Amino acid sequence: MISTGKQDRIDIININSDRIDALTAENLKREIARVLDKAHPMAVLNLQGVDYIDSTGFGCLLAVHKAAKDNYGVLKFASPEKKVSESLHILNLNTVFEIFESLDDCIRSFNS
């Protein structure tokens, strides 16, 4: 469901699905939590290619964001597709999450 990479000390989590919904959210949350299960994680959740997120999916994103904070870390979001970006803004989640248009901008933000 996910693939991971690393750039410097930053974990990059790529979602290998076009949807985050009731059928995929629990597995996704578990897989991402494994990446974040360390002290002071620094990670990017790359949303490129994710065209649809339902309420369960947004709950999943909130849960993994909280998991990172609970470990004194940071989880940022990159490259949301247009529909997902609009949904994040409608739900005011852009005030909760740090969201960047591109993966490169997101990675650079860790050095700011």
PyMOL CGO cylinders between C-alpha atoms (Angstrom):
from pymol import cmd
from pymol.cgo import CYLINDER

trace = [
    CYLINDER, 0.00, 0.00, 0.00, 2.95, 2.35, 0.62, 0.3, 1, 1, 1, 1, 1, 1,
    CYLINDER, 2.95, 2.35, 0.62, 6.53, 2.57, -0.48, 0.3, 1, 1, 1, 1, 1, 1,
    CYLINDER, 6.53, 2.57, -0.48, 9.14, 4.50, 1.40, 0.3, 1, 1, 1, 1, 1, 1,
    CYLINDER, 9.14, 4.50, 1.40, 12.36, 6.27, 0.65, 0.3, 1, 1, 1, 1, 1, 1,
    CYLINDER, 12.36, 6.27, 0.65, 14.69, 8.58, 2.44, 0.3, 1, 1, 1, 1, 1, 1,
    CYLINDER, 14.69, 8.58, 2.44, 16.26, 11.90, 1.59, 0.3, 1, 1, 1, 1, 1, 1,
    CYLINDER, 16.26, 11.90, 1.59, 18.79, 12.93, 4.20, 0.3, 1, 1, 1, 1, 1, 1,
    CYLINDER, 18.79, 12.93, 4.20, 16.98, 12.29, 7.51, 0.3, 1, 1, 1, 1, 1, 1,
    CYLINDER, 16.98, 12.29, 7.51, 13.49, 12.67, 6.03, 0.3, 1, 1, 1, 1, 1, 1,
    CYLINDER, 13.49, 12.67, 6.03, 11.31, 9.61, 5.40, 0.3, 1, 1, 1, 1, 1, 1,
    CYLINDER, 11.31, 9.61, 5.40, 9.26, 9.92, 2.23, 0.3, 1, 1, 1, 1, 1, 1,
    CYLINDER, 9.26, 9.92, 2.23, 6.06, 7.89, 2.27, 0.3, 1, 1, 1, 1, 1, 1,
    CYLINDER, 6.06, 7.89, 2.27, 4.43, 7.30, -1.11, 0.3, 1, 1, 1, 1, 1, 1,
    CYLINDER, 4.43, 7.30, -1.11, 0.87, 6.00, -1.26, 0.3, 1, 1, 1, 1, 1, 1,
    CYLINDER, 0.87, 6.00, -1.26, 0.47, 3.36, -3.94, 0.3, 1, 1, 1, 1, 1, 1,
    CYLINDER, 0.47, 3.36, -3.94, -3.26, 3.81, -4.37, 0.3, 1, 1, 1, 1, 1, 1,
    CYLINDER, -3.26, 3.81, -4.37, -5.54, 6.37, -5.94, 0.3, 1, 1, 1, 1, 1, 1,
    CYLINDER, -5.54, 6.37, -5.94, -7.92, 6.27, -2.94, 0.3, 1, 1, 1, 1, 1, 1,
    CYLINDER, -7.92, 6.27, -2.94, -7.84, 6.52, 0.81, 0.3, 1, 1, 1, 1, 1, 1,
    CYLINDER, -7.84, 6.52, 0.81, -11.19, 5.23, 1.95, 0.3, 1, 1, 1, 1, 1, 1,
    CYLINDER, -11.19, 5.23, 1.95, -12.86, 2.86, 4.39, 0.3, 1, 1, 1, 1, 1, 1,
    CYLINDER, -12.86, 2.86, 4.39, -11.38, -0.14, 2.58, 0.3, 1, 1, 1, 1, 1, 1,
    CYLINDER, -11.38, -0.14, 2.58, -7.77, 1.10, 2.64, 0.3, 1, 1, 1, 1, 1, 1,
    CYLINDER, -7.77, 1.10, 2.64, -7.48, 3.49, 5.60, 0.3, 1, 1, 1, 1, 1, 1,
    CYLINDER, -7.48, 3.49, 5.60, -6.79, 1.01, 8.40, 0.3, 1, 1, 1, 1, 1, 1,
    CYLINDER, -6.79, 1.01, 8.40, -3.98, -0.79, 6.56, 0.3, 1, 1, 1, 1, 1, 1,
    CYLINDER, -3.98, -0.79, 6.56, -2.55, 2.53, 5.44, 0.3, 1, 1, 1, 1, 1, 1,
    CYLINDER, -2.55, 2.53, 5.44, -2.60, 3.89, 8.99, 0.3, 1, 1, 1, 1, 1, 1,
    CYLINDER, -2.60, 3.89, 8.99, -0.81, 0.79, 10.28, 0.3, 1, 1, 1, 1, 1, 1,
    CYLINDER, -0.81, 0.79, 10.28, 1.90, 0.96, 7.59, 0.3, 1, 1, 1, 1, 1, 1,
    CYLINDER, 1.90, 0.96, 7.59, 2.53, 4.68, 8.06, 0.3, 1, 1, 1, 1, 1, 1,
    CYLINDER, 2.53, 4.68, 8.06, 2.59, 4.28, 11.86, 0.3, 1, 1, 1, 1, 1, 1,
    CYLINDER, 2.59, 4.28, 11.86, 5.47, 1.82, 11.46, 0.3, 1, 1, 1, 1, 1, 1,
    CYLINDER, 5.47, 1.82, 11.46, 7.50, 4.49, 9.65, 0.3, 1, 1, 1, 1, 1, 1,
    CYLINDER, 7.50, 4.49, 9.65, 6.67, 7.07, 12.32, 0.3, 1, 1, 1, 1, 1, 1,
    CYLINDER, 6.67, 7.07, 12.32, 7.33, 4.74, 15.27, 0.3, 1, 1, 1, 1, 1, 1,
    CYLINDER, 7.33, 4.74, 15.27, 10.63, 6.27, 16.34, 0.3, 1, 1, 1, 1, 1, 1,
    CYLINDER, 10.63, 6.27, 16.34, 11.74, 9.28, 18.33, 0.3, 1, 1, 1, 1, 1, 1,
    CYLINDER, 11.74, 9.28, 18.33, 11.53, 12.59, 16.46, 0.3, 1, 1, 1, 1, 1, 1,
    CYLINDER, 11.53, 12.59, 16.46, 10.37, 11.27, 13.07, 0.3, 1, 1, 1, 1, 1, 1,
    CYLINDER, 10.37, 11.27, 13.07, 10.58, 13.64, 10.13, 0.3, 1, 1, 1, 1, 1, 1,
    CYLINDER, 10.58, 13.64, 10.13, 8.40, 12.48, 7.27, 0.3, 1, 1, 1, 1, 1, 1,
    CYLINDER, 8.40, 12.48, 7.27, 6.57, 13.54, 4.15, 0.3, 1, 1, 1, 1, 1, 1,
    CYLINDER, 6.57, 13.54, 4.15, 3.37, 11.89, 3.04, 0.3, 1, 1, 1, 1, 1, 1,
    CYLINDER, 3.37, 11.89, 3.04, 3.36, 12.17, -0.73, 0.3, 1, 1, 1, 1, 1, 1,
    CYLINDER, 3.36, 12.17, -0.73, -0.26, 12.42, -1.90, 0.3, 1, 1, 1, 1, 1, 1,
    CYLINDER, -0.26, 12.42, -1.90, 0.56, 12.48, -5.60, 0.3, 1, 1, 1, 1, 1, 1,
    CYLINDER, 0.56, 12.48, -5.60, -1.80, 10.17, -7.47, 0.3, 1, 1, 1, 1, 1, 1,
    CYLINDER, -1.80, 10.17, -7.47, -4.38, 10.04, -4.67, 0.3, 1, 1, 1, 1, 1, 1,
    CYLINDER, -4.38, 10.04, -4.67, -7.58, 11.26, -6.33, 0.3, 1, 1, 1, 1, 1, 1,
    CYLINDER, -7.58, 11.26, -6.33, -10.10, 10.51, -3.61, 0.3, 1, 1, 1, 1, 1, 1,
    CYLINDER, -10.10, 10.51, -3.61, -10.19, 10.58, 0.19, 0.3, 1, 1, 1, 1, 1, 1,
    CYLINDER, -10.19, 10.58, 0.19, -13.36, 9.86, 2.14, 0.3, 1, 1, 1, 1, 1, 1,
    CYLINDER, -13.36, 9.86, 2.14, -14.12, 10.69, 5.78, 0.3, 1, 1, 1, 1, 1, 1,
    CYLINDER, -14.12, 10.69, 5.78, -12.39, 7.52, 7.02, 0.3, 1, 1, 1, 1, 1, 1,
    CYLINDER, -12.39, 7.52, 7.02, -9.34, 8.49, 4.97, 0.3, 1, 1, 1, 1, 1, 1,
    CYLINDER, -9.34, 8.49, 4.97, -9.23, 11.96, 6.48, 0.3, 1, 1, 1, 1, 1, 1,
    CYLINDER, -9.23, 11.96, 6.48, -9.50, 10.34, 9.91, 0.3, 1, 1, 1, 1, 1, 1,
    CYLINDER, -9.50, 10.34, 9.91, -6.51, 8.19, 8.95, 0.3, 1, 1, 1, 1, 1, 1,
    CYLINDER, -6.51, 8.19, 8.95, -4.49, 11.28, 7.97, 0.3, 1, 1, 1, 1, 1, 1,
    CYLINDER, -4.49, 11.28, 7.97, -5.35, 12.97, 11.28, 0.3, 1, 1, 1, 1, 1, 1,
    CYLINDER, -5.35, 12.97, 11.28, -4.34, 9.83, 13.20, 0.3, 1, 1, 1, 1, 1, 1,
    CYLINDER, -4.34, 9.83, 13.20, -0.93, 9.49, 11.54, 0.3, 1, 1, 1, 1, 1, 1,
    CYLINDER, -0.93, 9.49, 11.54, -0.31, 13.23, 11.93, 0.3, 1, 1, 1, 1, 1, 1,
    CYLINDER, -0.31, 13.23, 11.93, -1.04, 12.86, 15.66, 0.3, 1, 1, 1, 1, 1, 1,
    CYLINDER, -1.04, 12.86, 15.66, 1.21, 9.78, 15.86, 0.3, 1, 1, 1, 1, 1, 1,
    CYLINDER, 1.21, 9.78, 15.86, 4.12, 11.81, 14.50, 0.3, 1, 1, 1, 1, 1, 1,
    CYLINDER, 4.12, 11.81, 14.50, 3.47, 14.61, 17.01, 0.3, 1, 1, 1, 1, 1, 1,
    CYLINDER, 3.47, 14.61, 17.01, 3.17, 12.10, 19.86, 0.3, 1, 1, 1, 1, 1, 1,
    CYLINDER, 3.17, 12.10, 19.86, 6.73, 10.98, 19.02, 0.3, 1, 1, 1, 1, 1, 1,
    CYLINDER, 6.73, 10.98, 19.02, 7.88, 14.63, 18.95, 0.3, 1, 1, 1, 1, 1, 1,
    CYLINDER, 7.88, 14.63, 18.95, 8.14, 14.54, 15.20, 0.3, 1, 1, 1, 1, 1, 1,
    CYLINDER, 8.14, 14.54, 15.20, 6.77, 16.17, 12.09, 0.3, 1, 1, 1, 1, 1, 1,
    CYLINDER, 6.77, 16.17, 12.09, 4.65, 14.81, 9.27, 0.3, 1, 1, 1, 1, 1, 1,
    CYLINDER, 4.65, 14.81, 9.27, 4.12, 17.11, 6.29, 0.3, 1, 1, 1, 1, 1, 1,
    CYLINDER, 4.12, 17.11, 6.29, 2.01, 16.54, 3.19, 0.3, 1, 1, 1, 1, 1, 1,
    CYLINDER, 2.01, 16.54, 3.19, 3.12, 16.99, -0.41, 0.3, 1, 1, 1, 1, 1, 1,
    CYLINDER, 3.12, 16.99, -0.41, 1.67, 17.06, -3.91, 0.3, 1, 1, 1, 1, 1, 1,
    CYLINDER, 1.67, 17.06, -3.91, -2.06, 16.68, -3.30, 0.3, 1, 1, 1, 1, 1, 1,
    CYLINDER, -2.06, 16.68, -3.30, -4.13, 16.28, -6.44, 0.3, 1, 1, 1, 1, 1, 1,
    CYLINDER, -4.13, 16.28, -6.44, -6.59, 19.09, -7.18, 0.3, 1, 1, 1, 1, 1, 1,
    CYLINDER, -6.59, 19.09, -7.18, -9.71, 17.37, -5.75, 0.3, 1, 1, 1, 1, 1, 1,
    CYLINDER, -9.71, 17.37, -5.75, -7.88, 16.29, -2.61, 0.3, 1, 1, 1, 1, 1, 1,
    CYLINDER, -7.88, 16.29, -2.61, -6.40, 19.77, -2.14, 0.3, 1, 1, 1, 1, 1, 1,
    CYLINDER, -6.40, 19.77, -2.14, -9.87, 21.30, -2.44, 0.3, 1, 1, 1, 1, 1, 1,
    CYLINDER, -9.87, 21.30, -2.44, -11.24, 18.84, 0.12, 0.3, 1, 1, 1, 1, 1, 1,
    CYLINDER, -11.24, 18.84, 0.12, -8.42, 19.62, 2.55, 0.3, 1, 1, 1, 1, 1, 1,
    CYLINDER, -8.42, 19.62, 2.55, -9.25, 23.32, 2.28, 0.3, 1, 1, 1, 1, 1, 1,
    CYLINDER, -9.25, 23.32, 2.28, -13.02, 22.82, 2.59, 0.3, 1, 1, 1, 1, 1, 1,
    CYLINDER, -13.02, 22.82, 2.59, -12.45, 20.80, 5.77, 0.3, 1, 1, 1, 1, 1, 1,
    CYLINDER, -12.45, 20.80, 5.77, -9.93, 23.42, 7.03, 0.3, 1, 1, 1, 1, 1, 1,
    CYLINDER, -9.93, 23.42, 7.03, -7.32, 20.68, 7.35, 0.3, 1, 1, 1, 1, 1, 1,
    CYLINDER, -7.32, 20.68, 7.35, -4.88, 23.07, 5.69, 0.3, 1, 1, 1, 1, 1, 1,
    CYLINDER, -4.88, 23.07, 5.69, -4.80, 24.78, 9.10, 0.3, 1, 1, 1, 1, 1, 1,
    CYLINDER, -4.80, 24.78, 9.10, -3.86, 21.48, 10.77, 0.3, 1, 1, 1, 1, 1, 1,
    CYLINDER, -3.86, 21.48, 10.77, -1.44, 20.00, 8.23, 0.3, 1, 1, 1, 1, 1, 1,
    CYLINDER, -1.44, 20.00, 8.23, 1.53, 21.58, 6.53, 0.3, 1, 1, 1, 1, 1, 1,
    CYLINDER, 1.53, 21.58, 6.53, 0.73, 21.02, 2.85, 0.3, 1, 1, 1, 1, 1, 1,
    CYLINDER, 0.73, 21.02, 2.85, 3.07, 21.76, -0.05, 0.3, 1, 1, 1, 1, 1, 1,
    CYLINDER, 3.07, 21.76, -0.05, 2.40, 21.82, -3.79, 0.3, 1, 1, 1, 1, 1, 1,
    CYLINDER, 2.40, 21.82, -3.79, 5.49, 19.75, -4.59, 0.3, 1, 1, 1, 1, 1, 1,
    CYLINDER, 5.49, 19.75, -4.59, 7.62, 17.12, -2.92, 0.3, 1, 1, 1, 1, 1, 1,
    CYLINDER, 7.62, 17.12, -2.92, 10.76, 19.24, -3.41, 0.3, 1, 1, 1, 1, 1, 1,
    CYLINDER, 10.76, 19.24, -3.41, 9.18, 22.27, -1.69, 0.3, 1, 1, 1, 1, 1, 1,
    CYLINDER, 9.18, 22.27, -1.69, 8.07, 20.07, 1.17, 0.3, 1, 1, 1, 1, 1, 1,
    CYLINDER, 8.07, 20.07, 1.17, 11.54, 18.56, 1.66, 0.3, 1, 1, 1, 1, 1, 1,
    CYLINDER, 11.54, 18.56, 1.66, 13.14, 22.01, 1.51, 0.3, 1, 1, 1, 1, 1, 1,
    CYLINDER, 13.14, 22.01, 1.51, 10.76, 23.24, 4.23, 0.3, 1, 1, 1, 1, 1, 1,
    CYLINDER, 10.76, 23.24, 4.23, 12.51, 21.02, 6.77, 0.3, 1, 1, 1, 1, 1, 1,
    CYLINDER, 12.51, 21.02, 6.77, 15.64, 23.14, 6.37, 0.3, 1, 1, 1, 1, 1, 1,
    CYLINDER, 15.64, 23.14, 6.37, 13.84, 26.46, 6.82, 0.3, 1, 1, 1, 1, 1, 1,
]
cmd.load_cgo(trace, "trace")
